[in-house]
Amino acid sequence: MEEWQKELQEALTSAEQLARLLPVDRTEVARVSERYPLRIPHYYLRLIEEANDPIWRQCIPSLAELEKPAGLSCDPLAEAAYSPVPGLVHRHSDRVLLLVAASCAMNCRFCFRKNRLAAGELDFRFRDLEKAIAYLENQPAVREVILTGGEPLLLSDLLLGNLLKQLRRLPHLELIRIHTRIPAVLPSRITGQLAALLGRFGPLYLNTHFNHPHELTAAARQAAERLADVGIPLGNQTVLLKGINDRAPILEELFRGLLRMRIRPYYLHQTDLAAGTGHFRTPLAGGIDLMNRLQGQVSGLALPQFVVDLPGGGGKVPLHPERITRTEAGLQVRSGSGQPIDYPDLDN
């Protein structure tokens, strides 16, 4: 068993385990975990400095997850409606998502797929891969496959290599992209062997997911270096989270730190309209203001696009003031095609 597998096996998964190490309310944690399961690697738990700090809030269950504000959904991006075969989401003509894992190294409390993962809707079996490959063989317009989940890098090297080989046999497939939280929560998984494996299947891009400067540890840096050293371009997708990173100095420190690790800040995401995550969401205008403050304060290389994934499958669009219209009912955001889509107003 490799080190990362041992770490994963020893991850905290119950209120009882957590209460032995942190001052949490065991009853509350157990109640929330029944709905949204708990998993925290010891590596990430050690990053907590005090109760309710930015690391704590990303991984420790909170009763706020059980609140049910209006406008939130179990499938906010309507992925199920765009899934022609199990584990595959085909919303855009030239690219697809392949959800190849139904579990994560850590169950992030803000995850937009937390409801579908908890319900077992995203369980992926490798026999489903045959259906996905067969589907893609008949989709010559698809140029890019994005591996996500769950956590795609929880696959063994053998299984991951087999998957990448099958994808690379598709003549029309130009790019493979991997979306992963592993470098931030379980960096020991990024072994030299894994990096070498991924490096053989270029052009392959990898987007990490760091939300706070405290996640930029020496171990995370080593993981990023291993990937960058084999020629894999690295980007980062940050989620804007209330009380965690919704201040300009924090984002500036994060984005500068990522560049030092050879990771390009790619997207800053408005938190999706997912049930169980309402307490993390910030007003749309707040994110725009943050980006305006950072403009000119940091290198253009350090500035990601601020985007929102519109509800109901409306797609991902960059957020600018001219895209947002205030109405009597709330807000409307114009999609990439110009269609106005209703969006809950958190300013009121």
C-alpha positions as CSV (number, residue, x, y, z in Angstrom):
1,M,0.0,0.0,0.0
2,E,1.4,3.4,-1.0
3,E,1.6,6.3,1.5
4,W,-1.3,8.2,0.0
5,Q,-3.5,5.1,0.1
6,K,-2.7,4.6,3.8
7,E,-3.5,8.3,4.4
8,L,-6.8,7.9,2.6
9,Q,-7.7,4.8,4.6
10,E,-7.0,6.6,7.9
11,A,-9.0,9.7,7.0
12,L,-11.6,10.8,9.5
13,T,-15.1,9.7,8.6
14,S,-17.2,9.9,11.8
15,A,-18.3,12.4,14.4
16,E,-16.7,10.3,17.1
17,Q,-13.2,10.4,15.4
18,L,-13.5,14.1,14.9
19,A,-14.6,14.9,18.4
20,R,-11.4,13.2,19.8
21,L,-9.3,15.7,18.0
22,L,-11.3,18.9,17.7
23,P,-13.7,20.8,19.9
24,V,-16.8,20.0,17.9
25,D,-20.4,19.2,18.9
26,R,-20.5,15.5,18.2
27,T,-24.3,15.4,17.9
28,E,-24.4,18.2,15.4
29,V,-21.6,16.7,13.3
30,A,-23.3,13.3,13.3
31,R,-26.6,14.9,12.3
32,V,-25.1,16.7,9.3
33,S,-23.0,13.8,8.3
34,E,-26.0,11.6,8.0
35,R,-27.1,13.8,5.1
36,Y,-23.7,14.9,3.8
37,P,-20.9,12.4,4.7
38,L,-17.7,13.4,6.4
39,R,-14.2,12.7,5.2
40,I,-11.1,14.6,6.1
41,P,-7.5,13.4,5.6
42,H,-5.2,14.0,8.6
43,Y,-3.0,16.1,6.4
44,Y,-5.7,18.7,5.8
45,L,-7.0,18.5,9.4
46,R,-3.5,19.6,10.6
47,L,-3.8,22.8,8.6
48,I,-6.6,24.0,11.0
49,E,-5.2,26.7,13.4
50,E,-8.4,27.5,15.3
51,A,-12.1,26.8,15.4
52,N,-14.0,28.2,12.5
53,D,-10.9,29.3,10.6
54,P,-10.9,29.1,6.8
55,I,-9.6,25.5,6.8
56,W,-12.1,24.4,9.4
57,R,-15.1,25.9,7.6
58,Q,-14.2,24.0,4.4
59,C,-14.1,20.6,5.9
60,I,-16.0,20.5,9.3
61,P,-19.8,19.8,9.0
62,S,-22.0,22.6,10.0
63,L,-25.8,22.7,10.8
64,A,-26.0,25.5,8.2
65,E,-25.7,22.8,5.6
66,L,-29.2,21.5,6.6
67,E,-30.9,24.9,6.0
68,K,-33.1,25.1,2.9
69,P,-33.1,28.6,1.5
70,A,-35.2,29.2,-1.7
71,G,-33.5,28.9,-5.0
72,L,-31.1,26.1,-4.2
73,S,-31.1,22.8,-6.0
74,C,-29.7,19.3,-5.6
75,D,-28.4,19.5,-9.3
76,P,-28.0,23.2,-9.8
77,L,-26.3,22.9,-13.2
78,A,-28.8,20.3,-14.5
79,E,-26.0,17.8,-15.2
80,A,-28.4,14.9,-15.2
81,A,-30.4,16.4,-18.1
82,Y,-27.2,16.6,-20.2
83,S,-26.0,13.0,-19.4
84,P,-26.6,10.8,-22.5
85,V,-24.8,7.9,-20.9
86,P,-23.8,7.2,-17.2
87,G,-20.9,9.3,-16.0
88,L,-20.8,11.6,-19.0
89,V,-22.1,15.2,-19.2
90,H,-22.3,16.7,-22.7
91,R,-23.4,20.3,-22.4
92,H,-21.1,22.0,-24.9
93,S,-20.7,20.7,-28.4
94,D,-16.8,20.5,-28.3
95,R,-16.2,19.1,-24.8
96,V,-17.6,16.7,-22.3
97,L,-17.2,16.0,-18.6
98,L,-16.4,12.4,-17.6
99,L,-17.2,11.7,-13.9
100,V,-14.9,8.8,-13.3
101,A,-15.1,8.7,-9.5
102,A,-17.9,8.9,-7.0
103,S,-15.7,9.7,-4.0
104,C,-13.2,12.3,-2.9
105,A,-10.1,12.4,-0.7
106,M,-12.0,15.0,1.3
107,N,-15.7,15.9,1.3
108,C,-15.6,19.7,0.9
109,R,-18.6,21.2,2.6
110,F,-19.2,23.7,-0.3
111,C,-19.2,21.1,-3.1
112,F,-21.9,21.7,-5.7
113,R,-22.2,18.0,-6.4
114,K,-22.6,17.1,-2.7
115,N,-26.3,16.1,-3.0
116,R,-25.8,13.8,-6.0
117,L,-22.7,12.2,-4.4
118,A,-24.4,11.6,-1.1
119,A,-27.4,10.1,-3.0
120,G,-25.1,7.7,-4.9
121,E,-26.2,9.2,-8.3
122,L,-22.6,9.5,-9.5
123,D,-21.4,6.0,-8.9
124,F,-19.2,5.1,-11.9
125,R,-18.3,1.6,-12.8
126,F,-15.7,0.8,-15.4
127,R,-18.3,-0.9,-17.5
128,D,-19.8,2.5,-17.8
129,L,-16.6,3.6,-19.4
130,E,-17.3,1.4,-22.4
131,K,-20.5,3.2,-22.9
132,A,-18.8,6.5,-22.6
133,I,-16.1,5.6,-25.1
134,A,-18.6,4.2,-27.5
135,Y,-20.6,7.5,-27.2
136,L,-17.5,9.6,-27.8
137,E,-16.5,7.6,-30.8
138,N,-19.6,8.8,-32.5
139,Q,-19.1,12.5,-31.5
140,P,-16.4,13.8,-33.8
141,A,-17.1,17.4,-32.7
142,V,-15.8,16.6,-29.2
143,R,-12.3,17.8,-28.9
144,E,-11.8,17.8,-25.2
145,V,-12.6,15.5,-22.3
146,I,-12.5,16.8,-18.7
147,L,-12.0,14.1,-16.1
148,T,-13.7,15.0,-12.8
149,G,-16.0,13.3,-10.3
150,G,-15.6,12.9,-7.3
151,E,-11.9,12.8,-7.5
152,P,-10.3,11.3,-10.7
153,L,-6.9,11.0,-9.1
154,L,-8.2,8.5,-6.6
155,L,-8.0,6.0,-9.4
156,S,-5.0,3.8,-9.2
157,D,-2.2,4.4,-11.6
158,L,-3.2,1.3,-13.5
159,L,-6.8,2.3,-13.9
160,L,-6.0,5.9,-14.7
161,G,-3.5,4.8,-17.3
162,N,-6.0,2.5,-18.9
163,L,-8.6,5.2,-19.1
164,L,-6.2,7.7,-20.6
165,K,-5.1,5.1,-23.2
166,Q,-8.6,4.6,-24.3
167,L,-9.3,8.3,-24.6
168,R,-6.1,8.8,-26.6
169,R,-7.3,6.3,-29.2
170,L,-10.1,8.6,-30.2
171,P,-8.7,10.4,-33.3
172,H,-10.7,13.6,-32.9
173,L,-9.8,14.1,-29.2
174,E,-7.3,16.9,-29.0
175,L,-7.1,17.7,-25.2
176,I,-7.5,15.9,-21.9
177,R,-8.1,18.0,-18.8
178,I,-8.1,16.8,-15.2
179,H,-9.9,18.7,-12.4
180,T,-8.6,17.7,-9.0
181,R,-8.5,18.9,-5.4
182,I,-5.8,16.4,-4.6
183,P,-2.8,18.7,-4.5
184,A,-4.6,20.8,-1.8
185,V,-6.0,18.0,0.4
186,L,-3.8,14.9,-0.2
187,P,-0.6,16.0,-1.9
188,S,1.1,12.7,-1.2
189,R,-1.0,11.2,-4.1
190,I,1.1,13.2,-6.6
191,T,4.0,10.7,-6.7
192,G,6.8,10.9,-9.2
193,Q,5.3,7.8,-10.8
194,L,1.9,9.4,-11.2
195,A,3.4,12.6,-12.7
196,A,5.4,10.6,-15.2
197,L,2.2,8.7,-16.2
198,L,0.2,11.8,-16.8
199,G,3.1,13.4,-18.7
200,R,2.9,10.6,-21.3
201,F,-0.6,11.6,-22.4
202,G,-0.2,15.2,-23.5
203,P,-1.5,17.5,-24.4
204,L,-3.0,17.1,-20.9
205,Y,-3.9,20.1,-18.7
206,L,-4.6,19.9,-15.0
207,N,-6.7,22.3,-12.9
208,T,-6.1,22.3,-9.2
209,H,-8.4,23.7,-6.5
210,F,-6.9,25.9,-3.8
211,N,-9.2,28.3,-2.0
212,H,-7.0,29.8,0.7
213,P,-3.3,30.7,1.2
214,H,-3.0,28.3,4.1
215,E,-3.5,25.5,1.7
216,L,-0.2,26.4,-0.1
217,T,2.0,24.2,2.0
218,A,5.5,22.8,1.2
219,A,3.8,19.4,0.4
220,A,1.4,21.1,-2.0
221,R,4.3,22.9,-3.6
222,Q,6.2,19.7,-4.1
223,A,3.1,18.1,-5.7
224,A,2.8,21.0,-8.1
225,E,6.5,20.9,-9.0
226,R,6.3,17.2,-9.8
227,L,3.5,17.9,-12.3
228,A,5.0,21.0,-13.8
229,D,8.4,19.4,-14.2
230,V,7.0,16.8,-16.6
231,G,5.4,19.5,-18.7
232,I,1.8,19.5,-17.5
233,P,0.3,23.0,-17.6
234,L,-1.3,23.8,-14.3
235,G,-4.3,26.1,-13.6
236,N,-6.4,26.7,-10.5
237,Q,-10.1,27.1,-9.9
238,T,-11.0,28.9,-6.7
239,V,-14.5,29.1,-5.3
240,L,-15.5,32.4,-3.7
241,L,-16.6,31.5,-0.2
242,K,-18.1,33.7,2.4
243,G,-16.0,34.1,5.5
244,I,-13.1,32.1,3.9
245,N,-11.6,34.0,1.0
246,D,-14.0,36.9,0.2
247,R,-11.5,39.6,1.0
248,A,-9.1,41.1,-1.5
249,P,-5.9,40.7,0.6
250,I,-6.6,37.0,1.0
251,L,-7.2,36.4,-2.7
252,E,-4.1,38.5,-3.6
253,E,-2.0,36.3,-1.3
254,L,-3.5,33.2,-2.8
255,F,-3.1,34.1,-6.4
256,R,0.5,35.3,-5.9
257,G,1.3,32.2,-4.1
258,L,-0.1,30.0,-6.8
259,L,2.0,31.7,-9.4
260,R,5.1,31.0,-7.3
261,M,4.1,27.3,-7.5
262,R,3.8,27.5,-11.3
263,I,0.0,27.3,-11.1
264,R,-1.9,29.9,-13.1
265,P,-5.1,31.3,-11.5
266,Y,-7.8,30.3,-14.0
267,Y,-11.2,30.8,-12.6
268,L,-12.7,32.4,-9.5
269,H,-16.1,30.8,-9.2
270,Q,-19.3,32.3,-7.8
271,T,-20.6,29.6,-5.5
272,D,-23.1,27.4,-7.3
273,L,-26.8,27.3,-6.3
274,A,-26.5,23.9,-4.6
275,A,-28.6,22.8,-1.6
276,G,-26.5,22.7,1.5
277,T,-24.1,25.5,0.5
278,G,-26.2,28.6,0.9
279,H,-24.1,29.8,3.9
280,F,-21.0,30.0,1.7
281,R,-22.5,32.2,-1.0
282,T,-21.6,35.9,-1.5
283,P,-23.5,38.6,-3.6
284,L,-22.6,38.7,-7.2
285,A,-21.7,42.4,-6.8
286,G,-19.3,41.5,-4.1
287,G,-17.2,39.2,-6.3
288,I,-17.1,41.9,-9.1
289,D,-15.9,44.5,-6.5
290,L,-13.2,42.1,-5.3
291,M,-11.9,41.6,-8.9
292,N,-11.9,45.4,-9.4
293,R,-9.8,45.9,-6.3
294,L,-7.3,43.3,-7.5
295,Q,-7.1,44.8,-11.0
296,G,-3.8,46.7,-11.2
297,Q,-2.7,45.4,-7.8
298,V,-1.4,42.1,-9.1
299,S,0.1,40.9,-12.4
300,G,-2.4,40.0,-15.1
301,L,-1.0,36.5,-14.8
302,A,-2.4,36.3,-11.2
303,L,-5.9,37.5,-12.1
304,P,-8.4,34.7,-12.9
305,Q,-11.7,35.2,-14.6
306,F,-14.6,35.7,-12.2
307,V,-17.4,33.4,-13.5
308,V,-20.8,32.1,-12.6
309,D,-22.1,28.7,-13.8
310,L,-25.7,29.7,-14.6
311,P,-28.5,27.5,-13.1
312,G,-30.3,25.0,-15.2
313,G,-27.4,24.4,-17.5
314,G,-27.1,28.0,-18.7
315,G,-23.4,27.6,-18.9
316,K,-20.4,29.4,-17.5
317,V,-20.1,33.1,-18.2
318,P,-17.6,35.8,-17.0
319,L,-19.2,38.2,-14.6
320,H,-19.2,41.9,-15.5
321,P,-21.6,44.6,-14.3
322,E,-23.1,44.9,-17.8
323,R,-24.2,41.2,-17.7
324,I,-26.3,41.8,-14.6
325,T,-29.7,43.4,-14.5
326,R,-31.7,44.1,-11.4
327,T,-35.4,43.3,-11.7
328,E,-38.4,43.5,-9.3
329,A,-38.0,39.7,-8.7
330,G,-34.2,39.8,-8.1
331,L,-31.4,39.6,-10.6
332,Q,-31.0,38.4,-14.2
333,V,-27.6,37.4,-15.7
334,R,-27.1,37.2,-19.4
335,S,-25.7,33.9,-20.6
336,G,-23.1,33.5,-23.3
337,S,-25.9,33.6,-25.9
338,G,-27.4,36.7,-24.5
339,Q,-30.4,35.0,-22.9
340,P,-31.3,36.5,-19.5
341,I,-31.4,33.9,-16.7
342,D,-32.9,34.5,-13.3
343,Y,-30.5,34.4,-10.4
344,P,-31.2,34.8,-6.6
345,D,-30.3,38.2,-5.2
346,L,-28.2,37.9,-2.1
347,D,-27.9,41.6,-1.6
348,N,-31.3,41.6,0.0
